[in-house]
């Protein structure tokens, strides 16, 4: 596999970072039209394919949880793929969820998405953080 284009990698990393801030922290779901392709391929079992189902789902979600926040812990990018490891909370008292989102971008727009989601437990068998 040829080495990834560093300019493309950085541009895609910045796109996903802006997307996370605007959508998940500012709750501006209509801004998804600026980031997500109309034919967005969704691998998460909670959402249908396409940009509009994403917008509809999160518009309703943020109406129910107006204090929800996404705390990005790290972003790993290579070429058209960007992985975001984050801590998502519905409100400040919530222990939250550890999430790894994997995005494939096409022409600097989100084209495909996978996620791995794990609730943060009250107790762990070790002293290591999930983040």
C-alpha positions in Angstrom: 0.0 0.0 0.0 1.5 3.4 -0.9 2.1 5.9 1.8 -0.9 8.2 2.7 -0.9 11.7 1.4 -0.1 13.8 4.5 -2.0 16.9 3.2 -5.1 14.7 2.6 -4.7 13.0 6.0 -4.5 16.3 7.8 -7.4 17.8 5.9 -9.6 14.8 6.7 -8.5 14.9 10.3 -9.5 18.5 10.6 -12.8 17.9 8.8 -13.8 15.2 11.2 -12.7 17.3 14.2 -14.8 20.2 13.1 -17.7 17.8 12.4 -17.6 16.4 15.9 -17.5 19.9 17.5 -20.3 21.4 15.4 -22.6 18.4 15.4 -22.1 16.8 18.8 -21.2 19.8 21.0 -22.9 22.7 19.3 -25.8 20.5 18.3 -26.1 22.1 14.9 -27.4 19.0 13.1 -28.4 20.9 10.0 -24.7 21.6 9.4 -24.4 17.9 8.6 -25.1 18.9 4.9 -21.7 20.5 5.0 -19.9 17.4 6.1 -21.8 14.2 5.1 -22.5 12.9 1.6 -26.1 12.4 0.8 -25.5 8.7 0.2 -23.6 8.2 3.5 -23.1 4.5 4.2 -24.0 3.7 7.8 -22.7 0.5 9.5 -24.1 1.5 13.0 -27.2 -0.6 13.6 -29.0 2.4 15.1 -29.2 4.5 11.9 -30.3 4.0 8.3 -28.0 4.9 5.4 -28.0 8.5 4.1 -27.4 12.0 5.5 -31.0 12.7 6.4 -31.5 9.8 8.8 -28.4 11.1 10.6 -29.8 14.6 10.9 -33.2 13.4 12.0 -31.8 11.1 14.6 -29.5 13.6 16.2 -32.0 16.5 16.0 -34.4 14.4 18.1 -31.6 13.1 20.4 -30.3 16.6 21.2 -33.9 17.8 21.8 -34.1 15.2 24.5 -30.6 15.6 25.8 -29.6 19.3 25.3 -26.6 19.0 27.6 -25.0 16.1 25.7 -21.3 16.5 24.9 -18.7 14.6 23.0 -15.2 14.7 24.6 -12.7 13.8 21.9 -9.7 12.0 23.5 -7.8 11.2 20.4 -8.0 11.2 16.6 -6.0 8.9 14.4 -6.0 9.5 10.7 -4.5 8.0 7.6 -5.6 9.0 4.1 -9.3 8.7 3.7 -9.8 7.0 7.1 -10.2 8.9 10.4 -10.8 7.2 13.8 -12.1 9.2 16.8 -11.9 7.8 20.3 -14.2 9.8 22.5 -16.2 10.0 25.7 -19.9 10.8 25.1 -22.2 12.0 27.9 -25.9 12.8 27.8 -25.5 15.2 30.7 -22.7 16.1 33.1 -23.8 13.6 35.7 -23.7 10.7 33.2 -20.8 8.2 33.4 -21.1 8.1 29.6 -20.0 5.9 26.8 -16.7 5.2 25.3 -16.9 5.3 21.5 -14.6 4.6 18.6 -16.0 6.1 15.4 -14.4 5.1 12.2 -15.0 7.4 9.2 -14.1 7.0 5.5 -14.0 10.3 3.7 -14.4 10.9 0.0 -13.4 14.4 -1.3 -13.2 15.6 2.3 -16.8 14.6 3.1 -17.9 11.8 5.3 -18.9 8.9 3.1 -19.0 5.9 5.5 -19.2 5.2 9.2 -18.6 2.4 11.7 -18.7 2.6 15.4 -17.8 0.5 18.5 -19.7 1.6 21.7 -19.1 0.6 25.3 -20.9 2.0 28.4 -18.5 3.3 31.1 -19.0 1.0 34.1 -19.4 2.1 37.7 -16.4 -0.1 38.6 -13.5 -1.6 36.6 -11.3 -4.6 37.4 -8.3 -2.4 36.9 -7.2 1.2 37.7 -6.8 2.1 34.1 -9.1 4.7 32.5 -11.0 3.8 29.3 -9.6 7.0 27.9 
